[in-house]
Amino acid sequence: MIITSNKNWKVGELAKITGLTIRTLRYYDQIGLFSPSGYSDSGYRLYHEADISKLQQILALKDLGLSLEEIKSILADEQYNPIDVISLQIDRLKQNISAEQILLKELQNALRIMKMEQPLTVENFTRLLRMMKKSHENYFAERQARMERPF
C-alpha cells in the first residue's frame, strides 16, 4: 500500500484502504498503540501519511507474531532495532519447535507401546495428556495473539 498525497483520512477511510476494521483502529487508539495525528473540528480522527507508515510497521510486527503490548513497547523504544525483533521471533520459534519435538517423541513412544499391545502406564498416559494439553494451549495462544484484538 503506497499512498502519496497530503490528504487526511478519517477512520472509516483508513479502515477501507488498510483492510482493518474501524473497531480495531479505535482499539489501537484506545490502548495508545496507534493514534491519529489530529482531529477534525467535529471530532473525527484524522490520519496522515506518516500515520499510515506507522500502521504498516505495526502490522508487519504483528505478522511476526508479536503481541500488541510487545509492539507498543518496541515502537516506544527510540533504540528500536529490527534485528532484535527478528531474533526474538527466532528464539520463540526454536522454543515452540523444541516443545513440539518433545511431544512428538512422547507420542511415538506411546504408539510403539500400544503397537506392542502393552498397556500405557497411568504415568505415561498422564504425561502424554499433559503435554498434548500444553501443546494445544500454546497453539491457541499463538493463534489468538495473531488475531486482531478489537476489544
N, C-alpha and C positions, 0 to 999 in steps of 0.2 A: 504494500500500500504506500504509494508515493503521492504526497499532497503538496502542491506548490502554489499557494495563494496566501494572501493575508487575511483570509476570511476567518470569521469566528463561527464555531459550530455550537449549536445547542445540544443538550444531552441526547435528545432523540435522533438528531442528525449524526452525531458521533456514534451512537449505537448502530445505526444503519451502515455506516461506512466501515466499522470495525467488526461487525458481527456479534458484538456483545449486547447484552440486554441493558435497558435503562436501569433496571433494578441493580444490576451488577455495578454499573458505573456510579450509581448513587451510593452503593455499599462501599466501594473503593474510596469515595469521597468521605463517607462517614467514618471510616477507620483511619483516615489520613494517609492512605496509600497513593491515591491519585485524585488530586483536587483541580478544579478548573482555574484558569488564570484570572478569570473575572466573572462578573455577574452583570446582567443587563439591568436597566432601570427598573424593570418589573420583576427582578429577582431570579431570572433564568440563569443557569450555569452557562458560561461561555468558555469554550476551549479554543486554543490557538495551535499553530503548527508545532510549537515546542511541546505542548501537552501531548500531542499525538506521538511524537518521538519518544517521550517518556512512557506512554502507554505501550508502545512497541517493545520497549525494554522489559516492562512488567510482564507482558505476555510471553516473551522469549524466556524469561526466568521461570515463569510458571510452567512452560513446556518442558523445562529441565526437571520439573518435579518439585520445585521449591514451594514451601507454604507461603501464604500471603504475609505472615509475620516475618519470615526469613527474607522475603523480597523487600519488605519495608525497611528492615534493618540494613540490608545490603545497599539499597539506594540512598539511605540516610548517611552512609559511611562515605566521607569525602575521599577516602583512600580505596574505594571500591575497585576491585581487580577481577576481571572476568576469569582469569586463570584460577583464582581461589574458588570461584563458584563451580567451575568445571571439575576441579579437584575434589570439592565436597561431594559432587554428584557421583564421581567415580568411586569414592570411598563408600557411599551409600549402596551403589550397585554391587560392589565387592561384598559388603555385608549381607545383602539380600541373596547373592549367589551362594555364599558360604552357608547361609541358613537353609537354602533350598537343597544344596548338596547333602547336608546332614539329613534332611528329611528324606531325600531320595535313597540314601543308604539304609535308613530305618525301614522304609517301605520295601526295599529289595530284600532286606533281611526277613521281614515278616512274610513276604511272598515265598521266599526259599523255605522257611519253616513250614508254611501251610502246604506247599507242594510236596514236602516230605511227609505230609499227613501227621505232623506233630502239632499239638496244640500250642498256641501262643500263651505264654505265661501272663498272668494278670499284670505283672510289672511291665512286660514288653508291650502289651496292648495299651496300657495306660500311658506309657511314654510315647507311643506312636500317636495316640489320640491327642495328647497334649501338644506334640509337635505339629500335627496337622492343624489343630486349632490355632496355634500361634502363626503358622504359615498363612492361614486364611485371614486372620486378623491383620497381619502385615499387608497382605494383598489388598484388602478392602480399605485399609487406612491410606495406602498409597493411591488407590483409585480416587478416594474421596478428596485427598489433597490436590489432585489434579483437576477435579471438577470445580466449576465456579461455585463460589460460596456467596450467594446474594444476600444471605441473612446472617 
